[in-house]
Amino acid sequence: MSKNRVTLADVARAAGMSRTTASLVLSGRGDEMRIAESSQERIRLVAAELGYRPNMISAGLRSGTSRTIGFISDTVATSQLAGDMIKGALEGARRHGHLLFIGEYEGDESERGRLIDAMLDRQVDGVIMASMFTRERRVPKALAHRNVVLLNTLPEDRAADVPAILPDELDAGRRAARLLLEQGHRNVHLIGAGPTLVDVPRDTVAGRERLEGILDELAGAGLAPASGRVLSIWLPVDGWKATSDLISSGVRSGAIIAFNDRIAFGAYQAIAEAGLRVPEDFSIVSFDDHQLAGWVHPGLTTFAIPHFELGLRSVEALLDPDADAATGVQRIPLPLRNRGSVSAPRQA
């Protein structure tokens, strides 16, 4: 045999059948069309021996679907934190019999446009536009009136009729504050944002929603944050500086809500350097479930971003028009990873 692609005509010829008969059998319609089982068996055997593969492009033209999805992100594919969004989307595509084309533009808008054009040129059945961090974005003009889903992204134009899949940061903020209140804490210090709704880093949708949830829950208990420190960057060194400043101000105990795990890691260091302990002196709760959250001592209690579920739901919204996620904004709850960093306040 030559190295050229084996065609349906090749299978029909080798089996001694018509092309139509071979097509019906290999498309699973042999029984429906009452083709003899012996003929079906022969066609399938010959197809396997010749290594026949159906022409998916031609099949797509006939059916109006390419069985492919475009996944375009800023830095999701190269991120250790958010890579599970890709895994979730891959699993969703697999369940629906689709392939996932992945492209990343790393903040280069011209590259984003090129990737969108490349996906549309390949006639993908839809495009998922994903962000590493929750943010607001304008839906690209090239995707207007196309099958598109925003992942970890809100449309700038809230009137845009585009499905969006997000982590439920508002609910996670409420639950973080509630966790501390249920332990008996009344002095809750915020590190990363706060103490008021205007004290949020620019363009931080997750921070804004987490803070709103925290303030709502505290207000329901007749409380306000004991203090708040807004940080423009949420890295361990920033958490260390902010917590050191908190302790230097005379605060030697209480509860801390860190706005991400990296801030919390810095807080751990500052508390240890002051001769204090987690959770005996300071209880800490955070967000993200960083890979190191279970390695610090004691383990960090944190609300995990459900990256896999987010990716999976984005495919469901794209391919299943009857799914709950196919319209509006769907928020996915953040599961709590309850480890050892929260306990009742020592004075209790």
Secondary structure, DSSP 4 states (H G I P E B T S, - for coil): --SSPPPHHHHHHHHTS-HHHHHHHHTT-TTTTT--HHHHHHHHHHHHHHT----HHHHHHHHT--SEEEEEESSSTT-TTTHHHHHHHHHHHHHTT-EEEEEE-TT-HHHHHHHHHHHHHTT-S-EEEEEEEEEEEPPPGGGTTS-EEEEEEEESSTT----EEEE-HHHHHHHHHHHHHHTT---EEEEES-SSTT---TT-HHHHHHHHHHHHHHHHTT---SEEEE-SS-SHHHHHHHHHHHHHTT--SEEEEESSHHHHHHHHHHHHHTT--TTTTEEEEEEE--TTTTTSSSPPEEEEP-HHHHHHHHHHHHH-TTSGGGSSEEEEPPPEE--SS----TT-
